[in-house]
Amino acid sequence: MTNGAMKKQSLVERLQYIDRRIIFAFIAVAVIVPLLIGAQLKEKTTPIVQAMFDNVEGLPEGSRVLLSYDYGPTTAPEIQPMVDAMVRHCAERKCKMYMMAVWATGHNLTGETIEGVLRPDFPDLEYGVDFINLGYKAGNQGLIRLILVDFKTMYSTDANNIAIDDFPMMENITSLRNFDLIVSFGGGFPGIKEWIQFAGDPGNIPIGGGCTAVGAPNLYPYYPSQLVGLLGGAKGAAEYENALIIAYPKYEDYPMAGMSLMVSQTVAHIVIIFFIVFGNVLYFILRARGMTKEGLGGVR
Amino acid sequence: MRRTFPILITVVVGWVLIVADFIPHKPFGNLGDDFALYFDIIAVFAFILGGGNLFRIHLTKVQKKKKDWPFSIVTLGGFIVMLAAGLFKIGNPGGIQGDVAAVGSLFNDMYMQIFTPLQASMFALLAFFVGSASYRAFRAKTTEATILLIAAFIVLLGRTPFGLWLTSGLTGDMSFLQLPNLTDWIMDVPNLAGQRAIMIGIALGVISMSLRLILGVERTYLGGDSD
């Protein structure tokens, strides 16, 4: 478009072709400012998250919960809050926690939970007795299928290369069928779907999941028959944290990562909605002025 | 022979594993599990093959000074340093026997201080693109676009406490119109129906492709045409 043509454009037409950097600036402010303020926003727990919470809450003391870290740093900001909340809940229920990863990038993140949640908040819990880090093994869904039948074929040592039989909590663990609940975090491949297909269904083991918000719609078909509950994105984490606070009021004033993220998410959603409405108002004004559908664009 | 032998392996293994699923007795009973173990062993070697391939390709690129070769130096540097930190467990509090990802090890420090922020930043950029794409794409130009726009509007608002606050006045018989409830309905009904249809379609596609493979009809996975 030439300069001459640009000059002839009305304000509405110019706004129609708004520079995308303006939108980027609005989104940046919407996300960063709430994070800097550090506010928290409570979320009403939806049935799909409440089902997950109730399942963990219903586990008797000493139940075995396998937590699979099937994600990486890309989605960690969204998924780590739900992992922390669930680990906190499992610790409150005095469950035995078994951490593993079918993603190579998930192994390092197990340390985040151990050093960030278990060691500072539950100092009485003992490694090898109450929780264990089994680390990462290659094989994707092949690994899941194999440990359904024989766990110790693949896991003869923990992540520190200490013989698995040296740990009291590994006694009587021969296959995935010995676990009371398996929770996979991460909606990619391999992830929740593979845990359902290769462990949950053939082994009749309850499977729970936590994934990114964009991955959640793909997993809804598995709930409730094949998936006991699902946490989707920061909202899922915040909902789980809310359920945790209701059940354990001592967490009322505790900093919850999911609830903090919800403030940013809420403001960012409002900004996006504003731009959508704004864009459509401009669109209909220009259509009323006789411009064709094809002539109406959007962001440059 | 280069094509016949791989086809023969695929056909035999495919049929044997299908038959094994219906015969829970030796030698068929454990075949599926045995093959899962073979798969895991091969998967480990795939890492060596993949790493070697990455090294060879980028080394060649640097040697021949091909387009963007300086980036290959960064790739090789990152690969070698990370590999050495992991293999020799440099700075690992547990020594050579310790967990490769132990807190305090060089491997974990690089993972947490370099890899994690880089990857998280890349993913975070999506928020900006979603923002500008929403402005560009969500125009009520057609009936379909309008339906999409309304659904997006409800889900965007319904996924936040603001949506609940906005419609909290709708109580009693009208409570189903609260935005979070409408969002749940969109996720549970139209989304579920669509997702199930896609999943069933994919499953049927996988079955037909598997049948083509084990019957030897599908041969594209073998590569070139020459025998």
Interface residues (C-beta under 8 A of the other chain):
Chain A: I18 R20 I23 F24 F26 I27 A28 V31 L41 K42 E43 K44 T46 P47 G72 P73 T74 T75 A76 P77 H107 N108 T110 G111 E115 N133 G135 K137 A138 G139 N140 G142 L143 R145 L146 V149 D150 T153 M154 D158 A159 N160 N161 A213 A216 P217 N218 Y220 P221 K235 M262 Q265 T266 A268 H269 I270 V271 I272 I273 F275 I276 F278 G279 N280 Y283 F284 K293 L296 G297 G298 V299
Chain B: G32 D33 A36 L37 F39 D40 A43 V44 A46 F47 G94 Q97 G98 D99 V100 A101 A102 V103 N108 Y111 M112 F115 T116 P117 L118 Q119 A120 M122 F123 A124 A127 F128 V130 G131 S132 S134 Y135 R136 A137 F138 R139 A140 K141 L149 A152 F153 L156 L157 R159 T160 P161 F162 L164 P180 D184 M187 D188 N191 L192 Q195 R196 M199
